[in-house]
Amino acid sequence: MPDPLYVTSHQQHPGEQGPAEDPAPRGEDLAALLDRLLSEVPGKTQKDLATEAGISYPTLNAWMNRTRGTSRIDPDRLRDLVAAFRKWGVQVTPREIFTAAGRPVPGRTDAQREERLLRLYRQLPEDKQRDVIKYADALLKVSHVSAQ
């Protein structure tokens, strides 16, 4: 019997289904995290989570059973999982979900940046709002000139 300390890979025989292609990040992988978070919501199932997040049940189930990798999950689907759990009162951050999926945590979406800019703009007095518009106009002119 080989020494388990020196085994570097698992050999897969033809026709066998191997584990998902993604190595688990340090800590919980996506399956473990989703399982733990679901356990915090009594009465909710994988099917409920799939429906709430707008993900097909077979896809979510494959992630949970580790038969489908997580390296190509659309970031919006991961955000949808966060939103679903938050709606159910579970404290989870996008960073936790993305990290568990072995994915880099992306920055804010365009919509989030626009929303933040508008929120800040509305808090400014009217004269400062005019200054912001002048500044944005000047930035546009400079960027158009440098692009030529």
C-alpha contacts under 8 A as a table, 3 or more apart, distances in Angstrom:
res1	aa1	res2	aa2	distance
2	P	6	Y	7.64
2	P	7	V	7.35
3	D	6	Y	5.65
3	D	7	V	6.80
4	P	7	V	5.24
7	V	10	H	7.72
12	Q	16	E	6.42
12	Q	17	Q	7.88
12	Q	18	G	6.64
13	H	16	E	5.59
17	Q	67	T	7.97
18	G	67	T	7.54
19	P	66	R	6.30
19	P	67	T	5.82
19	P	68	R	7.84
20	A	23	P	7.93
20	A	66	R	5.44
20	A	67	T	5.01
20	A	68	R	5.00
20	A	69	G	4.50
20	A	70	T	7.87
21	E	68	R	7.47
21	E	69	G	5.28
22	D	69	G	5.49
22	D	70	T	6.45
22	D	71	S	6.39
22	D	102	G	7.46
23	P	102	G	7.73
24	A	27	G	7.89
24	A	28	E	7.42
24	A	29	D	5.22
24	A	100	A	7.50
24	A	101	A	7.79
24	A	102	G	6.82
25	P	28	E	6.95
25	P	29	D	6.03
25	P	99	T	7.00
25	P	100	A	6.24
25	P	101	A	7.53
25	P	102	G	5.57
26	R	29	D	7.67
27	G	100	A	7.56
28	E	31	A	7.75
28	E	32	A	5.51
28	E	33	L	5.68
28	E	100	A	5.78
29	D	32	A	5.42
29	D	33	L	6.17
29	D	99	T	7.94
29	D	100	A	4.40
29	D	101	A	6.11
29	D	102	G	7.54
30	L	33	L	5.11
30	L	34	L	5.98
30	L	63	W	7.33
30	L	64	M	7.38
30	L	70	T	7.84
30	L	97	I	6.80
30	L	100	A	4.52
30	L	101	A	4.88
31	A	34	L	5.28
31	A	35	D	6.03
31	A	63	W	6.05
31	A	64	M	4.35
31	A	65	N	6.90
31	A	66	R	6.74
32	A	35	D	5.08
32	A	36	R	6.11
32	A	64	M	7.56
33	L	36	R	5.11
33	L	37	L	6.08
33	L	97	I	7.59
33	L	100	A	6.86
34	L	37	L	5.07
34	L	38	L	5.96
34	L	64	M	7.38
35	D	38	L	5.17
35	D	39	S	6.27
35	D	64	M	7.45
36	R	39	S	5.13
36	R	40	E	6.74
37	L	40	E	5.22
37	L	41	V	7.14
37	L	85	F	7.54
37	L	90	V	7.11
38	L	41	V	5.38
38	L	42	P	7.65
38	L	44	K	6.62
38	L	45	T	6.96
38	L	46	Q	7.67
39	S	42	P	6.45
40	E	90	V	7.04
41	V	44	K	5.77
41	V	88	W	7.06
41	V	90	V	7.47
44	K	48	D	5.83
44	K	49	L	7.19
45	T	48	D	5.04
45	T	49	L	6.30
46	Q	49	L	5.01
46	Q	50	A	6.08
46	Q	57	Y	7.29
46	Q	60	L	7.31
46	Q	61	N	7.08
47	K	50	A	5.05
47	K	51	T	6.13
47	K	57	Y	5.76
48	D	51	T	5.17
48	D	52	E	6.04
49	L	52	E	5.08
49	L	53	A	5.95
49	L	81	L	7.57
49	L	84	A	6.88
49	L	85	F	7.99
50	A	53	A	5.26
50	A	54	G	5.85
50	A	55	I	4.79
50	A	56	S	5.85
50	A	57	Y	5.26
50	A	60	L	6.28
51	T	54	G	5.14
51	T	55	I	6.32
51	T	56	S	7.23
51	T	57	Y	7.41
52	E	55	I	7.85
52	E	84	A	5.70
53	A	77	R	7.24
53	A	80	D	4.93
53	A	81	L	5.35
53	A	83	A	7.38
53	A	84	A	5.56
54	G	77	R	7.82
54	G	80	D	7.32
55	I	59	T	6.91
55	I	60	L	6.65
55	I	77	R	7.16
56	S	59	T	5.36
56	S	60	L	6.41
57	Y	60	L	5.15
57	Y	61	N	5.90
58	P	61	N	5.02
58	P	62	A	6.06
59	T	62	A	5.12
59	T	63	W	6.44
59	T	68	R	7.81
60	L	63	W	5.13
60	L	64	M	6.19
61	N	64	M	4.93
61	N	65	N	6.05
62	A	65	N	5.08
62	A	66	R	5.84
62	A	67	T	5.07
62	A	68	R	5.23
63	W	66	R	4.92
63	W	67	T	6.31
63	W	68	R	5.39
63	W	69	G	6.71
63	W	70	T	7.06
64	M	67	T	7.85
65	N	68	R	7.81
66	R	69	G	6.74
69	G	72	R	7.32
70	T	73	I	5.43
70	T	101	A	5.52
70	T	102	G	7.11
70	T	103	R	7.98
71	S	101	A	7.04
71	S	102	G	6.74
71	S	103	R	6.59
73	I	77	R	6.81
73	I	78	L	7.25
74	D	77	R	5.36
74	D	78	L	6.85
75	P	78	L	5.11
75	P	79	R	6.29
75	P	106	P	7.92
76	D	79	R	4.93
76	D	80	D	6.05
77	R	80	D	4.86
77	R	81	L	6.36
78	L	81	L	5.12
78	L	82	V	6.53
78	L	94	P	7.50
78	L	97	I	6.60
78	L	98	F	6.80
79	R	82	V	5.03
79	R	83	A	6.24
79	R	94	P	6.34
80	D	83	A	4.99
80	D	84	A	6.11
81	L	84	A	5.11
81	L	85	F	6.31
81	L	97	I	7.97
82	V	85	F	5.35
82	V	86	R	6.11
82	V	92	V	6.42
82	V	93	T	6.62
82	V	94	P	6.10
82	V	97	I	7.14
83	A	86	R	5.08
83	A	87	K	6.04
84	A	87	K	5.15
84	A	88	W	6.50
85	F	88	W	5.08
85	F	89	G	6.43
85	F	90	V	5.18
85	F	91	Q	7.39
85	F	92	V	7.14
86	R	89	G	4.92
86	R	90	V	4.98
86	R	91	Q	6.11
86	R	92	V	6.82
87	K	90	V	7.38
92	V	96	E	6.67
92	V	97	I	7.67
93	T	96	E	5.32
93	T	97	I	6.72
94	P	97	I	5.22
94	P	98	F	6.02
94	P	105	V	7.42
95	R	98	F	5.18
95	R	99	T	5.81
95	R	105	V	5.88
96	E	99	T	5.24
96	E	100	A	6.04
97	I	100	A	5.17
97	I	101	A	6.20
98	F	101	A	5.06
98	F	102	G	6.27
98	F	103	R	5.08
98	F	104	P	6.37
98	F	105	V	5.68
99	T	102	G	4.96
99	T	103	R	5.63
99	T	104	P	6.75
99	T	105	V	7.10
100	A	103	R	7.52
108	R	112	Q	5.86
108	R	113	R	6.38
109	T	112	Q	5.15
109	T	113	R	6.33
110	D	113	R	5.14
110	D	114	E	6.13
111	A	114	E	5.10
111	A	115	E	6.01
112	Q	115	E	5.03
112	Q	116	R	6.14
113	R	116	R	5.12
113	R	117	L	6.13
114	E	117	L	5.05
114	E	118	L	6.11
115	E	118	L	5.18
115	E	119	R	6.09
116	R	119	R	5.03
116	R	120	L	6.16
117	L	120	L	5.18
117	L	121	Y	6.00
118	L	121	Y	4.93
118	L	122	R	6.10
119	R	122	R	5.33
119	R	123	Q	6.58
120	L	123	Q	5.25
120	L	124	L	6.76
121	Y	124	L	5.43
121	Y	129	Q	6.20
121	Y	132	V	7.83
122	R	125	P	7.85
122	R	129	Q	7.76
124	L	128	K	5.88
124	L	129	Q	5.94
125	P	128	K	5.43
125	P	129	Q	6.30
126	E	129	Q	4.98
126	E	130	R	6.42
127	D	130	R	5.21
127	D	131	D	6.49
128	K	131	D	4.83
128	K	132	V	6.25
129	Q	132	V	5.08
129	Q	133	I	6.41
130	R	133	I	5.13
130	R	134	K	6.24
131	D	134	K	5.05
131	D	135	Y	6.07
132	V	135	Y	5.05
132	V	136	A	6.10
133	I	136	A	5.08
133	I	137	D	6.11
134	K	137	D	5.09
134	K	138	A	6.20
135	Y	138	A	5.07
135	Y	139	L	6.19
136	A	139	L	5.02
136	A	140	L	6.23
137	D	140	L	5.15
137	D	141	K	6.32
138	A	141	K	5.14
138	A	142	V	6.23
139	L	142	V	5.16
139	L	143	S	6.09
140	L	143	S	5.10
140	L	144	H	6.09
141	K	144	H	5.19
141	K	145	V	6.23
142	V	145	V	5.17
142	V	146	S	6.16
143	S	146	S	5.17
143	S	147	A	6.05
144	H	147	A	5.15
144	H	148	Q	6.61
145	V	148	Q	5.49
